[in-house]
Amino acid sequence: MRESILAIEISQRVGSIALRPRAEGGISEMEVPASDDANDHLMACIDELCRQHGVAPAGLAAIAVSCGPGAFTGLRVACATAKAIADVTGCGLVAVPSALVVARTAVRTGHLGAEESCTVALASKAGTAWCTHISMVQGMPQVLSAGLCAESDAESITFPLFGDAQVPPGFVRAALERGGLQPANWSAAACLEVAEALLGAGERTDPLHLAPLYPRPAEAVTLWETRHGLSPGK
């Protein structure tokens, strides 16, 4: 019987995975060490967590993946792994925007109310950030709008603001003046809970269409294109 749900959250340097082995059971979470040139620890951690709870591949009902914005390599590995597991096992797949993971994590840790709106600013760089405006409905985040914002857009942000370590100074000033600034945190358990809500609403992601959310070209890609005389994005 398929009833287990697995979630992957490695959009940051150190991430985690989470598993709800049974529909009515609790969530188990495991930290995933940062990968290095020689080792990718994600699949080993997934295997270990599933073995601990006696979950076979055929028992997976769905896999959820935090799809960004976030670290370029981490998102690629996470999405490729989730896609492969969904293809091989035939389980459902749900792509969860990482901003929703941040918002749900904030609710779980008591830093955001169950009916409180907020903004999550990620992938901050050069005075811009990918801002997701979120409403909370019974503790579950829903996207109102999302897009790349400049510091001049700070006045239109809904506070409180949850941001990464590179939040543009203009956002920080506006947050401190109007509603507070909180550091963004991520957890696979939060990703799993958001995925369950999305699944309950009938949302699924076709593995063929799963792709990381990148607000702008990765610096490594831009440098490679420049070195080889290519126009950006070509």
Buried (B, 14 or more C-beta within 10 A) or exposed (E): EBBBBBBBBBBBEEBBBBBBBBEEEEBBBBEBBBBEEEEBBBEEBBEEBBEEBEBEEEBBBBBBBBBBBBBBBBBBBBBBBBBEBBEEBEBBBBBBBBBBBBBBBBBBEEBBEEEBBBBBBBBBBEEBBBBBBBBBEEBBBBBEEBEBBBBEBBEEBBBBBBBBEEBBEBBBEBBEEBBEBBEBBBBBBBBBBBBBBBBEEEEEBEBEEBBBBBBBEBEEBBEEBEEEEEEEEE
